[in-house]
Amino acid sequence: MSVRIVVSFLIGGLVRVALFYSGWSPVFQRRVEVSTPLNSWVNVEEGLYLRRKGLSPYEGDTFHETPLLLAGAEQLTHLPVSILQALFILTDLLTAICLAAFAREAKTFYVIT
């Protein structure tokens, strides 16, 4: 991996850390540009709340994840917030690494100049 890509990932990670610890985090959690019903942690928390109250999170139109993810998220809520945030950041960086690798591989199949 080139130094340029590593620096880009480090900057992206630092920006994410800064956003977590700034007052902007709640603003971004509600923006449709970066958070959808399929990837919103707020919706996962709501699904967990409904499940804990004995209600099905799947009856309404709030929760769109699988039961396996709901069970995994239940375990994640027992972690300290800082570890949970670090896990989200590492997942984002891993996704960025995978996308960069896929894009690099796609260049071999398509003529992209």
N, C-alpha and C positions, 0 to 999 in steps of 0.2 A: 504494500500500500504506500502510495506516495506521501511525502511530507505535507503536501498541500491538502490532501484529503484528511489526514490525521488532524491537522490544524483546524480544518473546517468542522470536524466532529467535536474537537475540544471546545471551540467557540460555541457551537450549538449546545453542548452540554452545560457550559457556563451560563449561557443565556437562559436555559431552562431552569437552572438553579436560582438565578437572579429573579426570574418570574415567580418561582415558588415562594421565595422569601420576601417578595415585594407585596404591596397591597393590590396588585393587579390580578392575582390568581383567581379570585371570585369572578372578576369581570370576564376572563377568558373561559371560565367553566360554563358560562351561559351563552357564549357567542356561537352561532350556528356555523361560522366559518371554520372553527377548530374543534367543535364538540358537537357530535350528532347523537341521536338516540342509540346508535349502535356502539359508540365508544365513550359515552359519558359516564364518569365515575359517580356523578350525582344520581343517575338513573340506577346504577348498580346498588348504591346505598339505599335508594328507595325500595328496590326489589328486596333487599335484605330486611328492611324494616317491615314490609308487608309479610314476608315469610315468618319473621319472629312474632308477629301478631296473629299468626295462624291463618292468614289470608293468602290466596294464590297470587303471586306477582304477575301471572300470565293472563289473568282475567281481563284486565284493562289494556290500555295501549301504552303503558309506561315502560315496561321491562321487555327487552327484546333479545336477551341472551339465553344461552342453554343452561339447563339445570346443573351441569358439571361446572360451568363458569361461576354460577351462583354459589355452589359449595366451596369452590376455591376462593372466591372473594370473601366468603365468611371467615376463612382462615386468615386472609390478609388483613382483615379489620382488627385482628388481635395484635398486629405489629405496631410499634411506635410510628408516629406520623413521619418522622424523618427517614426511617428505613423504607416506608411505603413510597415516599417521594423519590428516594434514591432508586428504588425498584422501577418506578415509572420512567425515570431518566435513563436508566440502563436499557430498558425495553425500547425506548425511543432511539437510542444510539444503535442498538442492535438492528432495529428496523432500517435505520439509515445505512448501516454497513451492508445489509442484505440488498437494499435497493441499489446502492452503488455497484455492488458485485453483479447484480442482474443487468444493470445498464452497461457495464463494461463487457459482459458476455454478449449482450444484444448487438454491440458494435461489430462483433465478428460475423453476425448473420445478416446484418443490414448495412448498406453503404451509407454511413453517416460521416460527414466531413465537417 
